[in-house]
Amino acid sequence: MPVSRHACRRLRVAAAGAAFLMSTAPAQAAAEGAPHLDGSQLGLGWIIPFIGILLSIALFPLVRPQFWHHHFGKVAAFWGLAFLLPFAAIHGVDLALYEVLTVALTEYLPFIILLASLFVVAGGVRLKGTLVGTPAVNLGILAIGTAIASWMGTTGACMLLIRPLLRANENRRYRVHTVVFFIFLVGNIGGALTPLGDPPLFLGFLQGVSFFWPTQHLLLPMLVCSVVLLALYLVIDIALFRREHGLREVPPEPRVPFGLEGGVNLLLLAGIVGAVLLSGVWKPGVELTVYHVPVALENLARDLALLAIIGLSWVLTSQDSRRLNDFNWFPIIEVGKLFAAIFVTIVPAIAILRAGRDGALAPLVDLVGGTGAPNNLAYFWLTGALSSFLDNAPTYLVFFNMAGADAQHLMGPLATTLGAISAGAVFMGANTYIGNAPNFMVRSIAQERGVAMPSFFGYMAWSCGILLPLFVLVSLLFYAGA
């Protein structure tokens, strides 16, 4: 879950047409006195800032990396204001303030606090030791990373294991395939089982999906993907290992015994799990209201507990250990700024989708089922296709709302639909370098260690050849005809 220098899953698509027109959506007083946004009255022009921030996230790191590194915050602010200023002018400051506070208090702040807690805690755990990159050792690292990704977050698991894996394989001639499969498994598919594993699942948790629902409903699809990929990796690695005729000679280095630094962070990780679980089961029925926006006491307690865990991790972890882990605050600052813009600009898109067939995105609603039975294959592939290029957290929200946004109904009669949305969002982030936060991070670290990683489209040749047939199998096994 979690975060990286290129912190968001991105969408590389054509820009929205200028012909999209904005229409006026008057604010209507709700029964409780809160302003109300009528999505059926919104034109598609209102989603241009949302598309703009996603295109910026997708393209700037590729075509203008230096500009992006220094000015991503300004770009995010531009798109956020490009939505907020016209919206406030046309629909009123009251409605704009209400929508911003709703997003900030119920989604953005809980989301970024969880990411920050996993980022800081995972960044304090450091594996050390001398390993030799035989097929058995490599397979073991990939399997362990896949198993822990749902509990440390995909980024946390990648941060913990990628450097030991690269060190173990420094005397191997063929290493690219190992890093590619690491991205497939540890950086993406392994995060499917809990809200801690991948951001979209945590957003689902905030919408009312129970903590262990993904564990129950995504376990089999995740195991199918993992077993197939691990078996395929082992076959490839054994063949390449034999072609190398043994291990290449490398400059001798002192052997370092295997060990773990920052073990206290494992206890703090358990504290994160406990805090999130508690907020899902403890319902005191107490709410604080900020400008018509209710904030449940259990959610406030969870977020305060996570902030306390961040402080404890920082104080209790050796700064030398963090330095050797290459820990720095840039990734979480980047993701915080970018997601602030994403969560603000997605407001009209969500409102339009909630309007269903009365909204401007009615053709898309019809494609996944309209008013009839949901087309689960369409949910799986559309969610996955967008998550391959676009950040999968807002993608998940879009299709969650398209499916009705009723967590209890989606966990019950529409469980297969919610499973298709969740699996598409989590699994298919592996299809491109820009599909998921850890992908670019792992690629960058591997290149720094001398691995000749494939280009953007070279990586897609790997993913299209290996992952797409696997996802076809998964969709037919679990989401066809249901």
Salt bridges, closest charged atoms under 4 A:
GLU170 OE2 - ARG449 NH2 2.52
ASP198 OD1 - ARG9 NH2 2.72
ASP237 OD1 - ARG172 NH2 2.83
ASP237 OD1 - HIS177 NE2 2.66
GLU244 OE1 - ARG172 NE 3.03
GLU261 OE1 - ARG126 NH1 3.21
GLU261 OE2 - LYS128 NZ 3.54
GLU298 OE2 - LYS283 NZ 3.68
ASP303 OD1 - ARG302 NE 3.07
ASP320 OD1 - ARG323 NH2 3.81
ASP326 OD2 - ARG163 NH2 2.74
ASP366 OD1 - ARG357 NE 2.89
